[in-house]
């Protein structure tokens, strides 16, 4: 039996649960602390932000969960990849995404700091990945399920598909402790920069294409 047997595409009725899992996974992440410095507000607002990222993934990429119990979730986006078949553009999901965006835009501090951060993201992508690639926007494990191999399952299946497509993959992390983990899966650090008015760094990581016979 394949080790990826239980990996599934996220369904619409699982979005809220997956958003809560991702929010718990990123609660102490430097970027989330930067955007939502108040710990009480972060518990609420990080769920909304994770829902936005997941909805965007459903509309323009692929969202996977480890199983129906949603121990973890990963969001992948194709950039400049020809003939990539996408799912139907659900009007319900589009309306939901717009609603969540409005909620995020009601927070001035979030708007300011995400604007700063997005400038870094765009600059790194233009410099290091101005070619067709897959972008791993988030991968998050519920803290109670970390260290059990679920992150490996989420990564390995999609990376195997990407290798068959002979394409590179890009991600960024703001947690320096994650660098070694991603290096284990073939990613290399291509650059880092300190996020203004913070005490953490943006790390851009690229996994070069691997030809599979």
C-alpha positions in Angstrom: 0.0 0.0 0.0 1.3 3.5 -0.9 2.5 5.6 2.0 0.4 8.4 0.5 -2.8 6.3 0.6 -4.5 8.5 3.2 -3.4 11.9 1.7 -6.5 13.7 0.3 -7.6 16.8 -1.4 -9.3 19.3 1.0 -13.1 19.4 0.6 -15.2 22.5 1.0 -16.8 21.3 4.2 -13.3 20.8 5.7 -12.1 24.4 5.1 -12.9 25.7 8.6 -11.3 22.8 10.4 -8.2 23.0 8.2 -8.0 26.7 8.9 -8.0 26.1 12.6 -5.3 23.4 12.3 -3.1 25.8 10.3 -3.7 28.6 12.7 -2.6 26.4 15.6 0.4 25.3 13.6 1.5 28.9 13.0 0.5 30.5 16.3 4.1 31.0 17.4 5.5 31.5 13.9 7.5 34.7 13.7 5.5 36.1 10.8 2.2 35.5 12.6 3.5 37.1 15.7 4.7 40.0 13.6 1.3 40.5 12.0 -0.8 39.7 15.0 1.3 40.8 18.1 -1.5 40.5 20.6 -1.7 36.8 21.6 -5.4 36.8 22.2 -6.3 38.5 18.9 -3.8 36.2 17.1 -5.9 33.1 18.1 -8.9 34.6 16.2 -7.2 36.5 13.3 -4.7 33.8 12.4 -7.7 31.5 11.7 -9.1 34.0 9.2 -5.7 34.6 7.6 -5.2 30.8 7.2 -8.6 30.5 5.7 -7.7 33.1 3.1 -4.5 31.2 2.2 -6.4 27.9 1.9 -9.3 29.4 -0.2 -6.7 31.0 -2.5 -5.1 27.5 -2.8 -8.4 25.9 -3.7 -9.0 28.5 -6.4 -5.6 28.6 -8.1 -3.7 25.6 -6.8 -4.0 22.4 -4.8 -4.8 21.9 -1.1 -4.0 18.5 0.6 -4.7 17.2 4.0 -3.2 14.1 5.6 -6.5 12.4 6.2 -10.1 13.1 7.1 -8.9 13.9 10.6 -6.8 16.8 9.2 -3.6 16.3 11.1 -2.0 18.7 8.7 -2.6 20.8 5.6 -0.5 21.9 2.6 -1.2 24.5 -0.1 0.6 24.4 -3.4 0.4 26.9 -6.3 1.6 26.4 -9.9 3.4 29.5 -11.3 3.8 29.8 -15.1 3.1 26.1 -15.7 1.5 25.4 -19.0 -1.4 22.9 -19.3 -1.9 22.7 -15.6 -5.5 21.7 -15.1 -7.2 23.6 -12.4 -10.4 22.9 -10.5 -13.7 24.6 -11.2 -13.8 28.2 -10.1 -16.6 27.8 -7.5 -18.7 31.0 -7.1 -19.2 30.0 -3.5 -15.4 29.8 -2.8 -14.9 33.1 -4.6 -17.5 34.9 -2.5 -16.0 33.3 0.6 -12.5 34.5 -0.3 -13.7 38.0 -0.9 -15.4 38.0 2.5 -12.3 36.8 4.3 -10.2 39.4 2.5 -12.5 42.2 3.7 -12.1 40.9 7.3 -8.3 40.9 6.9 -8.3 44.4 5.5 -10.1 45.7 8.5 -6.9 45.4 10.5 -4.6 48.4 9.8 -1.5 46.8 11.4 -2.0 43.6 9.4 -2.3 45.6 6.2 0.9 47.6 7.0 3.0 44.6 8.0 1.8 42.2 5.3 2.4 44.9 2.7 6.1 45.1 3.9 6.3 41.3 3.9 4.7 40.9 0.4 7.3 43.3 -1.0 10.0 40.9 0.2 8.1 37.9 -1.2 7.7 39.5 -4.6 11.3 40.6 -4.8 12.6 37.2 -4.0 10.4 35.5 -6.5 11.4 37.9 -9.2 15.0 37.4 -8.4 15.2 33.7 -7.7 12.2 32.0 -9.3 11.3 34.0 -12.5 10.5 30.7 -14.2 7.9 28.0 -14.1 7.7 26.3 -10.7 5.5 25.1 -7.9 5.2 27.3 -4.8 4.5 25.8 -1.4 2.7 28.6 0.3 1.9 26.9 3.6 2.4 23.5 5.2 1.2 23.2 8.8 0.7 20.4 11.3 -1.5 20.5 14.3 1.0 20.8 17.2 -0.4 17.6 18.8 0.5 15.7 15.6 4.0 17.2 15.0 6.9 14.7 14.9 4.7 11.8 13.7 5.7 11.9 10.0 2.7 13.8 8.7 4.8 16.6 7.3 6.8 14.1 5.3 3.7 12.6 3.9 2.4 16.0 2.8 5.7 16.8 1.1 6.7 13.6 -0.5 3.6 12.9 -2.6 3.5 16.3 -4.2 7.3 16.5 -4.7 7.2 13.1 -6.4 4.6 14.6 -8.9 6.7 17.7 -9.4 9.8 15.6 -10.2 7.8 13.7 -12.8 6.9 17.1 -14.3 10.7 18.0 -14.2 9.9 21.3 -12.4 11.5 23.1 -9.5 9.7 24.0 -6.3 10.0 27.1 -4.1 9.0 28.0 -0.6 9.9 30.5 2.1 10.1 30.2 5.9 10.4 32.7 8.6 11.4 30.1 11.2 15.1 29.3 10.9 14.5 26.0 12.6 12.7 24.8 9.5 15.6 25.2 7.2 17.2 21.9 8.0 13.9 20.1 7.6 13.4 21.5 4.1 17.0 20.8 3.2 16.3 17.1 4.0 13.7 17.2 1.1 16.1 18.7 -1.3 15.5 22.5 -0.9 18.4 24.8 -0.8 18.6 28.3 0.8 18.9 30.8 -2.0 18.9 33.9 0.1 17.6 35.6 3.3 16.7 39.1 4.4 15.7 40.6 7.7 12.1 41.7 7.8 12.0 45.4 8.7 10.9 46.3 12.2 11.2 42.7 13.3 13.6 40.3 14.9 13.4 37.5 12.2 14.5 36.8 8.7 12.7 35.7 5.5 14.4 32.6 4.0 13.8 31.8 0.4 14.4 28.1 -0.5 14.5 26.4 -3.9 14.3 22.7 -4.8 15.7 22.4 -8.3 14.0 20.2 -10.9 14.9 16.6 -10.8 14.5 14.5 -14.0 12.7 11.2 -13.4 13.1 8.5 -16.1 
